[in-house]
Amino acid sequence: MRSSHSPRPYNPHSFSSLRASPSLILLALLLFLLFYSLRRPTPPSRNALAHSPTAPAALFLSLSPSANSTIASHLRNLTLRPHLAGTPSAATAATYVLSRLRGAGLRTFTRDYTPLLSYPAAASLALLRPDGALLKPLSLAEPADPTAAAVPPYHAYAPSGATLAPAVYVNYGREEDYLALDRLGVRLRGCVAIARRGEGYRGGVVARAAERGAAAMLIFRDSGGGVERGMVRLGGVGDPLTPGWATTASAGGGRGERLGADDEEVRRRFPKIPSMPVSAAVAVEILRTLGGPRVPPKWRSALSQDETGVGPGPTLVNFTYKEDRKLATIQNVFGMIRGNEEPDRYVILGNHRDAWTFGAVDPNSGTAALLDVARRYGTLLQSGWRPRRTIILCSWDAEEFGMIGSTEWVEQNLGILSSKAVVYLNVDCAVQGPGFFAGATPQLDKLLVEVTKEIKDPDLEGKTVYHTWVAMNSGIIIERLARTDSDFSAFLHHAGVPVIDLYYGKEFSGYHTALDTYDWMEKHGDPMFHRHVAIAEIWGLLGLHLADDPVLPFDYLSYAARLQEHTNELSAFLNGGEFLQPVNASIRELTVAANEASEEGKRLQEQETMEHFAALKRRAFNDRLMLTERSFLEAEGLKRRGWFKHLLYSPPEDYESNVSFFPGIVDAIAQARKFAEGEGQLGIQHEIWRVARAIQRAASVLRGELT
């Protein structure tokens, strides 16, 4: 509001003009105090003390004695009933997680999405004589679930269909298995393929059978006693109707954009033939009636008899399946601890919550561990600790349908995550047996190893997780995460965020069956819940380091070394390394930049934490460390699979491939077999240059320089 009085003109020669008003004196005093406070060292506050390297970690680990019982309690409550995504019981599990995060003192919020999900409507199976007379009806129920509490066994996104045809046993359904059938003179066209689980993604197995002309497919497990449910959709992750964007309402209200069911982009994501998981007993009923050539010796499982043939027929299989494909609401649940100094930098820990059945192993062993991490972080908050960077704990929904919950959230927040996400730490099946396993992007290898040295081994007294990890593998083995079977996929493959994936136990016989219960975990998987505690400790300490360390503990020398190993291995596929010279040159450039960054990080680590300019330098340096991973992304993505942007660690096109790096080059090598030699070599060389340019970009970002 403008004053109604005119100010007195200033006269520099008037003595009265030198007299200061009370307001001017107050202003001068405030300016002096501000100047003094900036120059005067700030005494350590309660929060600053909490940022010492050991204080939060020591308090976090001191809370372990009570963790066994709290984790067991969480797991029992989460597995009281099946909670498949999009069903009413899924909401109960979401409410439980939300209340526990809130009870730990975290700020909570939820995000809902409405993707296309798939459920069974009806199914039947029968074995008929060659003349069409009924031989025996076959049950599609799961013997392990006599109460039928869980959803019946089925394959999500398998299309409706019916067939009456002879059966052919195809072993694991790999290309090499079909080549063996070709040598035996056995053709699959028009038949029902019978495959056993164990090699590769089930959706790829179904797709390969469809390519060979199968009319339908049945898949069984030859061990474990249960019937394995699962998804068979192809072509990426996330909601199939919104590839690349989230399934949210549009800004003007109503539904957001969705592709139609007849859109070519949608149709190629779904299998062409119906399929169904069946019990081992049902598989035996069919297999023992098959004639034709004898089963090859290598194909004989615990179920196969020496006199069994591979088919086709002579008996007939009558199979019908009706799918209920519909839009359903899913919910992600979040707990957040706002960072005290860098609130716009995010350290993200995540686990999915939905399960095919009761989900004691997959995924709620991880959910129970996540809630224990939240409890411990909450106790740290009560002690006065605040993290330097923001921590977000995520409970994803609809992972079993293709990592939908996490993918939709990443797609919705891609712009923010691309510039602000430091790391994503994933746990899915926290405990499914003995032995520690981990996967990571290579700049996190060193941190992961150092943290395991701080954690007591859950199975061997006087040992650390690190010691038993080394002993189990005769050295440290860290997987490179080119697979798409858990929620790290969107973060790494699409957004270029560094990731770690943790779990105990290599295999679980009750995977995706009604045997995945709290009772199994309590009796067999982890009776004392010590492995759960170990995972929570590793997970939580990784989060503390990445949220609190003044200089991010990223090691790009390790990254460069791993890339060189990949390149050396790839040269074997190319009969020599001359084609890979551009990649080798780029790796040398990255190595130099990584050495420089390592030295710079040491200098910044030694500078006074509270010094203003040092803090700015650290933040700029940390941003370079964080954004280097984004340099490995290519905007147009992989050929024919543009959603996958990461040129170093994305899944290869061939699901049977065992190569976990340089997917574009691996795809080009596979494609080259289909073309003339010159044309194929050009495709390979182009992909090599794409990788080389990506590594060069990373070196430039790590240096913080324009080129």
ChimeraX attribute file (.defattr): number of C-alpha atoms within 10 A of each C-alpha:
attribute: neighborCount
match mode: 1-to-1
recipient: residues
	/A:1	3
	/A:2	4
	/A:3	6
	/A:4	6
	/A:5	6
	/A:6	6
	/A:7	7
	/A:8	7
	/A:9	7
	/A:10	9
	/A:11	10
	/A:12	9
	/A:13	8
	/A:14	9
	/A:15	8
	/A:16	10
	/A:17	13
	/A:18	10
	/A:19	10
	/A:20	10
	/A:21	10
	/A:22	9
	/A:23	9
	/A:24	11
	/A:25	12
	/A:26	12
	/A:27	12
	/A:28	12
	/A:29	12
	/A:30	12
	/A:31	12
	/A:32	12
	/A:33	12
	/A:34	12
	/A:35	11
	/A:36	11
	/A:37	11
	/A:38	12
	/A:39	10
	/A:40	9
	/A:41	10
	/A:42	10
	/A:43	8
	/A:44	10
	/A:45	10
	/A:46	12
	/A:47	16
	/A:48	15
	/A:49	14
	/A:50	21
	/A:51	20
	/A:52	12
	/A:53	14
	/A:54	11
	/A:55	13
	/A:56	25
	/A:57	20
	/A:58	11
	/A:59	16
	/A:60	21
	/A:61	17
	/A:62	11
	/A:63	16
	/A:64	16
	/A:65	10
	/A:66	11
	/A:67	22
	/A:68	19
	/A:69	13
	/A:70	18
	/A:71	24
	/A:72	22
	/A:73	12
	/A:74	20
	/A:75	25
	/A:76	21
	/A:77	14
	/A:78	26
	/A:79	22
	/A:80	15
	/A:81	18
	/A:82	24
	/A:83	25
	/A:84	25
	/A:85	25
	/A:86	23
	/A:87	14
	/A:88	10
	/A:89	15
	/A:90	22
	/A:91	18
	/A:92	14
	/A:93	20
	/A:94	22
	/A:95	12
	/A:96	13
	/A:97	23
	/A:98	22
	/A:99	11
	/A:100	18
	/A:101	26
	/A:102	18
	/A:103	14
	/A:104	20
	/A:105	18
	/A:106	23
	/A:107	15
	/A:108	19
	/A:109	14
	/A:110	13
	/A:111	14
	/A:112	16
	/A:113	21
	/A:114	22
	/A:115	26
	/A:116	21
	/A:117	22
	/A:118	22
	/A:119	20
	/A:120	20
	/A:121	13
	/A:122	13
	/A:123	19
	/A:124	14
	/A:125	21
	/A:126	19
	/A:127	25
	/A:128	21
	/A:129	16
	/A:130	15
	/A:131	9
	/A:132	13
	/A:133	11
	/A:134	14
	/A:135	14
	/A:136	13
	/A:137	14
	/A:138	20
	/A:139	15
	/A:140	19
	/A:141	19
	/A:142	23
	/A:143	17
	/A:144	17
	/A:145	17
	/A:146	10
	/A:147	8
	/A:148	12
	/A:149	12
	/A:150	19
	/A:151	19
	/A:152	23
	/A:153	26
	/A:154	28
	/A:155	25
	/A:156	25
	/A:157	26
	/A:158	27
	/A:159	21
	/A:160	19
	/A:161	17
	/A:162	18
	/A:163	18
	/A:164	20
	/A:165	24
	/A:166	25
	/A:167	32
	/A:168	29
	/A:169	28
	/A:170	25
	/A:171	26
	/A:172	21
	/A:173	25
	/A:174	19
	/A:175	15
	/A:176	12
	/A:177	16
	/A:178	20
	/A:179	12
	/A:180	15
	/A:181	22
	/A:182	12
	/A:183	10
	/A:184	15
	/A:185	10
	/A:186	18
	/A:187	17
	/A:188	24
	/A:189	15
	/A:190	17
	/A:191	26
	/A:192	30
	/A:193	29
	/A:194	25
	/A:195	25
	/A:196	24
	/A:197	18
	/A:198	13
	/A:199	13
	/A:200	16
	/A:201	19
	/A:202	24
	/A:203	23
	/A:204	19
	/A:205	23
	/A:206	29
	/A:207	21
	/A:208	17
	/A:209	28
	/A:210	21
	/A:211	12
	/A:212	17
	/A:213	17
	/A:214	24
	/A:215	25
	/A:216	28
	/A:217	23
	/A:218	21
	/A:219	27
	/A:220	23
	/A:221	21
	/A:222	21
	/A:223	16
	/A:224	16
	/A:225	18
	/A:226	26
	/A:227	31
	/A:228	26
	/A:229	23
	/A:230	23
	/A:231	17
	/A:232	26
	/A:233	24
	/A:234	21
	/A:235	19
	/A:236	20
	/A:237	27
	/A:238	29
	/A:239	26
	/A:240	26
	/A:241	22
	/A:242	21
	/A:243	21
	/A:244	21
	/A:245	20
	/A:246	25
	/A:247	27
	/A:248	21
	/A:249	13
	/A:250	10
	/A:251	8
	/A:252	7
	/A:253	8
	/A:254	9
	/A:255	12
	/A:256	15
	/A:257	14
	/A:258	17
	/A:259	13
	/A:260	12
	/A:261	11
	/A:262	9
	/A:263	10
	/A:264	10
	/A:265	16
	/A:266	17
	/A:267	16
	/A:268	13
	/A:269	17
	/A:270	19
	/A:271	20
	/A:272	20
	/A:273	20
	/A:274	27
	/A:275	29
	/A:276	26
	/A:277	27
	/A:278	26
	/A:279	26
	/A:280	21
	/A:281	17
	/A:282	19
	/A:283	23
	/A:284	15
	/A:285	13
	/A:286	23
	/A:287	23
	/A:288	15
	/A:289	19
	/A:290	24
	/A:291	19
	/A:292	16
	/A:293	16
	/A:294	15
	/A:295	23
	/A:296	16
	/A:297	9
	/A:298	7
	/A:299	15
	/A:300	13
	/A:301	12
	/A:302	9
	/A:303	14
	/A:304	17
	/A:305	14
	/A:306	10
	/A:307	11
	/A:308	19
	/A:309	21
	/A:310	25
	/A:311	26
	/A:312	23
	/A:313	23
	/A:314	18
	/A:315	23
	/A:316	27
	/A:317	27
	/A:318	21
	/A:319	24
	/A:320	19
	/A:321	21
	/A:322	17
	/A:323	20
	/A:324	15
	/A:325	17
	/A:326	12
	/A:327	14
	/A:328	14
	/A:329	16
	/A:330	23
	/A:331	23
	/A:332	22
	/A:333	22
	/A:334	22
	/A:335	25
	/A:336	21
	/A:337	23
	/A:338	20
	/A:339	19
	/A:340	15
	/A:341	14
	/A:342	15
	/A:343	15
	/A:344	17
	/A:345	23
	/A:346	25
	/A:347	26
	/A:348	21
	/A:349	25
	/A:350	23
	/A:351	29
	/A:352	28
	/A:353	33
	/A:354	33
	/A:355	27
	/A:356	27
	/A:357	26
	/A:358	27
	/A:359	30
	/A:360	32
	/A:361	29
	/A:362	28
	/A:363	25
	/A:364	29
	/A:365	34
	/A:366	30
	/A:367	30
	/A:368	28
	/A:369	31
	/A:370	29
	/A:371	24
	/A:372	28
	/A:373	29
	/A:374	26
	/A:375	23
	/A:376	24
	/A:377	26
	/A:378	20
	/A:379	17
	/A:380	20
	/A:381	18
	/A:382	12
	/A:383	14
	/A:384	13
	/A:385	20
	/A:386	25
	/A:387	27
	/A:388	23
	/A:389	24
	/A:390	24
	/A:391	26
	/A:392	22
	/A:393	24
	/A:394	26
	/A:395	26
	/A:396	26
	/A:397	30
	/A:398	28
	/A:399	24
	/A:400	25
	/A:401	28
	/A:402	26
	/A:403	24
	/A:404	28
	/A:405	34
	/A:406	28
	/A:407	28
	/A:408	28
	/A:409	22
	/A:410	23
	/A:411	21
	/A:412	16
	/A:413	14
	/A:414	20
	/A:415	11
	/A:416	13
	/A:417	20
	/A:418	18
	/A:419	17
	/A:420	18
	/A:421	23
	/A:422	26
	/A:423	24
	/A:424	23
	/A:425	23
	/A:426	28
	/A:427	29
	/A:428	24
	/A:429	25
	/A:430	32
	/A:431	34
	/A:432	27
	/A:433	20
	/A:434	16
	/A:435	19
	/A:436	24
	/A:437	18
	/A:438	20
	/A:439	20
	/A:440	22
	/A:441	22
	/A:442	25
	/A:443	21
	/A:444	22
	/A:445	23
	/A:446	14
	/A:447	17
	/A:448	23
	/A:449	15
	/A:450	12
	/A:451	18
	/A:452	24
	/A:453	16
	/A:454	16
	/A:455	20
	/A:456	19
	/A:457	23
	/A:458	23
	/A:459	16
	/A:460	11
	/A:461	8
	/A:462	9
	/A:463	14
	/A:464	18
	/A:465	24
	/A:466	22
	/A:467	18
	/A:468	20
	/A:469	21
	/A:470	13
	/A:471	11
	/A:472	14
	/A:473	10
	/A:474	9
	/A:475	12
	/A:476	17
	/A:477	14
	/A:478	17
	/A:479	17
	/A:480	21
	/A:481	25
	/A:482	22
	/A:483	17
	/A:484	17
	/A:485	15
	/A:486	21
	/A:487	28
	/A:488	28
	/A:489	30
	/A:490	27
	/A:491	24
	/A:492	27
	/A:493	26
	/A:494	26
	/A:495	25
	/A:496	28
	/A:497	26
	/A:498	25
	/A:499	24
	/A:500	26
	/A:501	25
	/A:502	22
	/A:503	25
	/A:504	22
	/A:505	16
	/A:506	12
	/A:507	11
	/A:508	17
	/A:509	16
	/A:510	22
	/A:511	21
	/A:512	22
	/A:513	28
	/A:514	29
	/A:515	27
	/A:516	27
	/A:517	22
	/A:518	23
	/A:519	14
	/A:520	15
	/A:521	23
	/A:522	16
	/A:523	10
	/A:524	12
	/A:525	21
	/A:526	21
	/A:527	14
	/A:528	16
	/A:529	20
	/A:530	19
	/A:531	28
	/A:532	26
	/A:533	29
	/A:534	28
	/A:535	27
	/A:536	28
	/A:537	27
	/A:538	21
	/A:539	24
	/A:540	25
	/A:541	23
	/A:542	24
	/A:543	22
	/A:544	22
	/A:545	21
	/A:546	25
	/A:547	25
	/A:548	26
	/A:549	16
	/A:550	20
	/A:551	19
	/A:552	22
	/A:553	19
	/A:554	22
	/A:555	20
	/A:556	27
	/A:557	20
	/A:558	18
	/A:559	20
	/A:560	24
	/A:561	16
	/A:562	17
	/A:563	21
	/A:564	18
	/A:565	11
	/A:566	16
	/A:567	19
	/A:568	15
	/A:569	13
	/A:570	19
	/A:571	14
	/A:572	10
	/A:573	11
	/A:574	14
	/A:575	9
	/A:576	11
	/A:577	16
	/A:578	10
	/A:579	16
	/A:580	19
	/A:581	14
	/A:582	18
	/A:583	23
	/A:584	19
	/A:585	14
	/A:586	22
	/A:587	24
	/A:588	17
	/A:589	17
	/A:590	27
	/A:591	20
	/A:592	15
	/A:593	21
	/A:594	23
	/A:595	14
	/A:596	14
	/A:597	22
	/A:598	15
	/A:599	11
	/A:600	13
	/A:601	21
	/A:602	11
	/A:603	11
	/A:604	17
	/A:605	16
	/A:606	9
	/A:607	13
	/A:608	11
	/A:609	14
	/A:610	13
	/A:611	13
	/A:612	10
	/A:613	12
	/A:614	16
	/A:615	18
	/A:616	11
	/A:617	12
	/A:618	21
	/A:619	16
	/A:620	13
	/A:621	20
	/A:622	20
	/A:623	20
	/A:624	18
	/A:625	27
	/A:626	24
	/A:627	21
	/A:628	25
	/A:629	26
	/A:630	23
	/A:631	20
	/A:632	24
	/A:633	26
	/A:634	19
	/A:635	12
	/A:636	12
	/A:637	18
	/A:638	23
	/A:639	15
	/A:640	10
	/A:641	14
	/A:642	17
	/A:643	20
	/A:644	29
	/A:645	24
	/A:646	31
	/A:647	27
	/A:648	25
	/A:649	25
	/A:650	25
	/A:651	29
	/A:652	25
	/A:653	19
	/A:654	14
	/A:655	17
	/A:656	14
	/A:657	14
	/A:658	11
	/A:659	18
	/A:660	18
	/A:661	22
	/A:662	24
	/A:663	26
	/A:664	27
	/A:665	24
	/A:666	23
	/A:667	20
	/A:668	22
	/A:669	19
	/A:670	17
	/A:671	16
	/A:672	18
	/A:673	11
	/A:674	10
	/A:675	12
	/A:676	9
	/A:677	10
	/A:678	9
	/A:679	12
	/A:680	17
	/A:681	18
	/A:682	13
	/A:683	18
	/A:684	22
	/A:685	17
	/A:686	14
	/A:687	22
	/A:688	23
	/A:689	18
	/A:690	20
	/A:691	26
	/A:692	22
	/A:693	18
	/A:694	24
	/A:695	30
	/A:696	22
	/A:697	22
	/A:698	28
	/A:699	25
	/A:700	19
	/A:701	23
	/A:702	25
	/A:703	19
	/A:704	17
	/A:705	8
	/A:706	7
	/A:707	6
